[in-house]
Structure formats: structure tokens, C-alpha cells
Amino acid sequence: MKHIAILGSTGSIGKNTLSVVGTHADEFKIVGLAANRDVDTLEQQIRQYRPALVALNEPTAASQLRERIRDINCTHVLAGTEGLQAVATMPQASQVLDGMGGSAGLLPTLAAINAGKDIAFVNKEVMVMAGPLVNAAVQANGVNLIPIDGEMSAIFQCLEGARDQQADIHRLLITASGGPFRTTPKETLYSVTPQQALRHPNWKMGQKITIDSATMMNKGLEVIEAKWLFDIELSKIDIVVHPESIVHSMVEWTDGSTLAQLGPTDMRIMIQYALTYPRRLSIPVPRLDLMEARTLHFEPVDFEKFPCLSLAYTAAEVGGTLPVVLSSADEVVVEAFLDTCIGFMDIPAILERVMDAHEVITDPTLPDILEVDRWAKATAHSIIKK
Ligand SMILES: NC(=O)c1ccc[n+]([C@@H]2O[C@H](COP(=O)([O-])OP(=O)(O)OC[C@H]3O[C@@H](n4cnc5c(N)ncnc54)[C@H](OP(=O)(O)O)[C@@H]3O)[C@@H](O)[C@H]2O)c1
């Protein structure tokens, strides 16, 4: 039986992971859970899964949780960054699933890797901020880093049996649904609301990634993530818009053959694969019906309409701390858009200003990255305020 700790258990990925665990209670045991402040959901999860350790980042929420579960003796509650890192490194866990999202996941993820845990990995922001450091830690500790994000999992699966044959890869083709505004004229994007942007055509996800899908920033972050995850040059990574989201991504080889991974739009399949890799288990989700889908469409991506994509490519090309600036400032501007403080097209405009104001550190250390994360968020906040 595999013992698992989940960072971000109260979010969309976390809940889907617990659904997979619930389906295969004979395969998995939950030993640790962590989240930010959602006391209600975490209490329910504790009552159902009885983990040994849980943590909430917000200390007042952790105190509240301690009161709520006084009748449960087997679960210990911790708070703050130390609490998150304790869950990430707990000796009882052999695999840690990082479903936290955002820069907050960086230190717990590195702590888990350095504690020798295999990682089921979905937090693209961590890879964007610190890909070289994550890869070095994975190598030094000999752990597995298995992607969950649909496109990354698809490429990981297409590379099965050929993981060290980068030279034979002609290109990676990352598919993109195009989001809710694929066919919306650019002029209209200036006035779209958060409600409209949150209506993703194919996937049900947390708010940050759903807005990133609407701006196409999500695809830009994935390009940077893929570069580090698969150790591949940027010039060999392309994006192709595929509105049906049935082909989750592809690998084109030098001999002209292309491998694709197809499936229904249900994250539980990728989550389960990351937990059981290299085995496959049955899972009660609707299966892909190609007779129903019938036609698959592919189209080029519109860089002019979605400037976040060009910003992401610039960040990837320049490298160093520029991807940190992009990712960390994006967390702030997405929140500001959701709070209706800024408009949809202000998102790329503000990000560009923050990136322009940054002096890139070429080969950043972890303290450099943490400082640039703080700087980028503060700078984005101050531009929004003005
Ligand atoms: N959702 C998907 O289908 C999907 C697909 C592909 C990739 N991803 C990636 O998966 C990650 C998570 O996405 P999501 O959609 O699951 O997000 P979400 O629904 O917003 O959940 C985020 C989770 O992280 C926790 N969290 C946030 N900030 C935290 C902090 N400072 N300290 C501790 N915990 C914190 C939240 O806790 P609270 O609930 O207490 O706030 C929640 O449990 C992102 O990197 C996203 O890009 C998601």
C-alpha cells in the first residue's frame, strides 16, 4: 500500500486525488494533508481519511481546526510554512502530491524532494520559477517526478521507453483548448468579466488556472514547464489549439512519426497514473468515445490576441529570474482581475511593465528566487494600486 501526503488537498486537484484514493482504498493510504485556510473541507477530509498529520498555512485557521477535531486523537495539526514542510517531509509518506499551485508550493516541494519523496507533480508555477533547482534536487535525491498536468502527463506517457532520447525528438506539441475566448474578437476582450473568463469550455479547475487558460498564460507557463521537465530546447516546443481537448499533447519524432495521448477531460486519470506509475488501474470515469467526438480540430495559436503567450516565450528565452517575475506577478494580477480591480487586457499590460522593470539574475539561487518572487508581487501590487 502506498502512503501519500497531499499538499493543497482542499483544492480541485486535491479533491480529485482523494476521489482516486477513495476508489482504490486497498492501494493508497492518506497520511498527510495540507491547505491554506479552508477549515471546513479539511475537517471533512480528516474525518474521512484520518491522516496522522495535517497543516494549514494560516495560523488562525489551524487553531480553529484543532478545536473542531478535538474528538480525533490520531491527527496532529500544524500551522504555517513549517507545518506545510512537515507534511511534505513526513517519514510515513513515500509519495507527495503537490497540488497547491503558485509560488507557495516552492519550498514544500523542494523539502519533499530533499526528504527523498517521489513527487506527483502538478504545480507548474514551481517548475517555471525554479526548474533547474528542482531538477538538480530530483537528480541528487534519486526521486521520481511524475507530472499530472494533462499536457505534461500526455508527453510523459508518449516518452515512455524513450525518456533519454531527447536527440530523437523533433518537437513537442502542447495542445490548448483555446479557453473561453478562442473565438471572441480581441476588441471584446477589453470588457469581459471574471464570470465569463471562469467559464472554461472543457475543464473544471481552480480559479487561478481557469483565468490563466482564458489569457492563454497557462499555455505559456506549460511551455516553460515542459522545457525543464523534459530537458528540451524551447525551439522544439510548439503550441497547437485543439478545441475538443481530446488529444492532450503529442511528441513528434525525427523520423516523422507522431505519438499522441488521447483521453476524456478528467484529471483523475492523470492523477491516478502519477500515483500508480508505471502500472495502470481501472477507474470509474466516462471513457473516451471517438464515435461521438467524430472530428478533431487543430488550429494555430493567436499570439496577437493573447499577449500573455509572447510574454511567456520572452521569459523562457531570457531565462534566469524573468520566468519568476512572470509567474509571481501573474498570481497578483489574476487575483486583481477576479476582484474586478483591473480589466482582462490589463493582465498582460501589467505583467509586461513588471517584467520591463526587472533586472534579470542569470543563474539564480533559491534565496534570489524567493527575493524576486517577493519583488514581483510587490511591484505588481503597486502598479495595480496606481
Ligand atoms: N485543477 C486542475 O484541473 C488542474 C489541471 C492542471 C494543472 N493544475 C495545477 O494544479 C495546481 C492547483 O490547481 P487547482 O486548480 O487545484 O487550485 P485550487 O483549486 O485553487 O486549489 C489550491 C489548493 O492549494 C491550497 N493553497 C493555496 N495557497 C496555499 C498556501 N499559501 N499554503 C498552503 N496551501 C495553499 C489551497 O488551500 P485553501 O483551499 O485552503 O485555499 C487549495 O487546497 C496549479 O498549479 C494548477 O496550475 C490544476
The ligand as a Tripos MOL2 file, in Angstrom:
@<TRIPOS>MOLECULE
LIG
   48    52     1     0     0
SMALL
NO_CHARGES

@<TRIPOS>ATOM
      1 N1         -7.4400   21.9670  -11.3360 N.am      1 LIG1
      2 C1         -6.9780   21.2970  -12.3780 C.2       1 LIG1
      3 O1         -7.6860   20.5130  -13.0240 O.2       1 LIG1
      4 C2         -5.5400   21.4900  -12.8090 C.ar      1 LIG1
      5 C3         -5.1180   20.9580  -14.0410 C.ar      1 LIG1
      6 C4         -3.7820   21.1050  -14.3980 C.ar      1 LIG1
      7 C5         -2.8980   21.7410  -13.5500 C.ar      1 LIG1
      8 N2         -3.3340   22.2490  -12.3740 N.ar      1 LIG1
      9 C6         -2.3670   22.9220  -11.4710 C.3       1 LIG1
     10 O2         -2.5570   22.4230  -10.1530 O.3       1 LIG1
     11 C7         -2.2790   23.4350   -9.1970 C.3       1 LIG1
     12 C8         -3.5000   23.5550   -8.2740 C.3       1 LIG1
     13 O3         -4.6200   23.9410   -9.0440 O.3       1 LIG1
     14 P1         -6.1190   23.8090   -8.5000 P.3       1 LIG1
     15 O4         -6.9760   24.1050   -9.6640 O.co2     1 LIG1
     16 O5         -6.3000   22.5470   -7.7550 O.co2     1 LIG1
     17 O6         -6.1540   25.0560   -7.4840 O.3       1 LIG1
     18 P2         -7.2190   25.3710   -6.3480 P.3       1 LIG1
     19 O7         -8.4970   24.6470   -6.5820 O.co2     1 LIG1
     20 O8         -7.2650   26.8440   -6.2170 O.co2     1 LIG1
     21 O9         -6.5410   24.7360   -5.0340 O.3       1 LIG1
     22 C9         -5.3570   25.2550   -4.4810 C.3       1 LIG1
     23 C10        -5.0180   24.4460   -3.2510 C.3       1 LIG1
     24 O10        -3.7810   24.9370   -2.7110 O.3       1 LIG1
     25 C11        -4.0020   25.4330   -1.3920 C.3       1 LIG1
     26 N3         -3.1570   26.6090   -1.1940 N.ar      1 LIG1
     27 C12        -3.1770   27.7630   -1.8980 C.ar      1 LIG1
     28 N4         -2.2730   28.6270   -1.3760 N.ar      1 LIG1
     29 C13        -1.6880   27.9920   -0.3400 C.ar      1 LIG1
     30 C14        -0.6990   28.3680    0.6090 C.ar      1 LIG1
     31 N5         -0.1190   29.5800    0.6080 N.pl3     1 LIG1
     32 N6         -0.3480   27.4640    1.5380 N.ar      1 LIG1
     33 C15        -0.9380   26.2400    1.5690 C.ar      1 LIG1
     34 N7         -1.8800   25.8360    0.7180 N.ar      1 LIG1
     35 C16        -2.2380   26.7110   -0.2380 C.ar      1 LIG1
     36 C17        -5.4830   25.7550   -1.3030 C.3       1 LIG1
     37 O11        -5.9090   25.7560    0.0500 O.3       1 LIG1
     38 P3         -7.3050   26.5150    0.5050 P.3       1 LIG1
     39 O12        -8.4030   25.7280   -0.1540 O.co2     1 LIG1
     40 O13        -7.2910   26.3850    1.9720 O.co2     1 LIG1
     41 O14        -7.2040   27.9050   -0.0130 O.co2     1 LIG1
     42 C18        -6.0460   24.5880   -2.1400 C.3       1 LIG1
     43 O15        -6.0170   23.4300   -1.3570 O.3       1 LIG1
     44 C19        -1.9470   24.6890  -10.0210 C.3       1 LIG1
     45 O16        -0.5540   24.7870  -10.1530 O.3       1 LIG1
     46 C20        -2.5720   24.4270  -11.3760 C.3       1 LIG1
     47 O17        -1.9060   25.0940  -12.4180 O.3       1 LIG1
     48 C21        -4.6200   22.1410  -11.9870 C.ar      1 LIG1
@<TRIPOS>BOND
     1     1     2 1
     2     2     3 2
     3     2     4 1
     4     4     5 ar
     5     4    48 ar
     6     5     6 ar
     7     6     7 ar
     8     7     8 ar
     9     8     9 1
    10     8    48 ar
    11     9    10 1
    12     9    46 1
    13    10    11 1
    14    11    12 1
    15    11    44 1
    16    12    13 1
    17    13    14 1
    18    14    15 2
    19    14    16 1
    20    14    17 1
    21    17    18 1
    22    18    19 2
    23    18    20 1
    24    18    21 1
    25    21    22 1
    26    22    23 1
    27    23    24 1
    28    23    42 1
    29    24    25 1
    30    25    26 1
    31    25    36 1
    32    26    27 ar
    33    26    35 ar
    34    27    28 ar
    35    28    29 ar
    36    29    30 ar
    37    29    35 ar
    38    30    31 1
    39    30    32 ar
    40    32    33 ar
    41    33    34 ar
    42    34    35 ar
    43    36    37 1
    44    36    42 1
    45    37    38 1
    46    38    39 2
    47    38    40 1
    48    38    41 1
    49    42    43 1
    50    44    45 1
    51    44    46 1
    52    46    47 1
@<TRIPOS>SUBSTRUCTURE
     1 LIG1         1 GROUP 0 **** ****
